[in-house]
Amino acid sequence: MSKGIAGKSTWVLIMLVLIGAVLGSFIGNLAAGSSFSWLNYGKTFGLTSPLVLDMAVLTLTFGLTIHFSIATILGIIIAIFIYRFI
């Protein structure tokens, strides 16, 4: 297992960043209808329609969309700070 800063596991950092992104997105969606709606402001990147590869026997469908909002970015930053202090 690879070690990051001060012998900490890189997998812990990856998990914390993912948790921070999910919680940030959740908070941004909750704030969408309130006076904190600016937290849900963001941009979506990715494929708007899925890419389909049909090989007669096997059909593969590829699709990825990522939505970054202010709350998501704040969640990731907080997760990195938590990682540095644990």
C-alpha positions in Angstrom: 0.0 0.0 0.0 1.5 3.3 -1.0 2.1 5.9 1.7 1.5 9.6 1.3 2.3 12.5 3.6 3.9 11.4 6.9 3.3 7.8 6.2 -0.5 8.1 5.7 -2.2 5.9 3.2 -3.1 7.3 -0.1 -6.3 5.3 -0.1 -7.4 7.2 3.0 -7.0 10.4 1.1 -8.9 9.1 -2.0 -11.8 7.9 0.3 -11.9 11.2 2.1 -11.9 13.2 -1.1 -14.8 11.0 -2.5 -16.7 11.4 0.8 -16.1 15.2 0.7 -17.3 15.4 -2.9 -20.5 13.4 -2.2 -21.3 15.3 1.0 -20.6 18.6 -0.7 -23.0 17.7 -3.6 -25.6 16.6 -1.1 -25.4 19.9 0.8 -25.4 21.9 -2.5 -28.6 20.1 -3.6 -30.2 20.8 -0.2 -29.3 24.5 -0.4 -30.7 24.8 -3.9 -34.0 26.2 -2.8 -32.8 28.4 0.0 -30.8 31.7 0.3 -27.7 29.6 0.0 -28.5 28.5 -3.6 -25.1 29.9 -4.7 -23.6 26.7 -3.2 -25.2 24.7 -6.0 -23.8 26.9 -8.7 -21.5 24.8 -10.9 -20.6 23.2 -14.2 -21.2 19.8 -15.7 -18.5 18.0 -17.7 -18.7 14.8 -19.6 -20.6 13.0 -22.3 -24.2 14.4 -22.9 -25.2 11.2 -24.6 -23.7 7.8 -24.0 -21.1 6.3 -26.4 -22.4 2.9 -27.6 -20.1 0.3 -29.1 -22.2 -2.5 -30.7 -20.2 -5.6 -31.7 -23.2 -7.8 -32.5 -22.4 -10.2 -29.8 -21.6 -7.6 -27.1 -22.8 -4.1 -26.7 -20.8 -1.7 -24.5 -22.2 1.6 -23.4 -19.8 4.3 -22.0 -20.9 7.4 -20.2 -19.5 9.7 -17.6 -20.8 13.0 -16.3 -19.2 15.0 -13.5 -21.0 18.0 -11.9 -18.7 20.3 -9.9 -20.4 22.9 -7.7 -19.1 25.3 -5.1 -20.3 23.0 -2.4 -18.5 20.0 -4.0 -15.2 21.9 -4.2 -15.6 23.1 -0.6 -16.3 19.5 0.5 -13.1 18.3 -1.3 -11.0 21.1 0.3 -12.3 20.3 3.8 -11.6 16.6 3.2 -8.0 17.4 2.3 -7.6 19.5 5.4 -9.0 16.7 7.5 -6.5 14.3 5.9 -3.6 16.6 6.8 -4.6 16.9 10.4 -5.3 13.2 11.2 
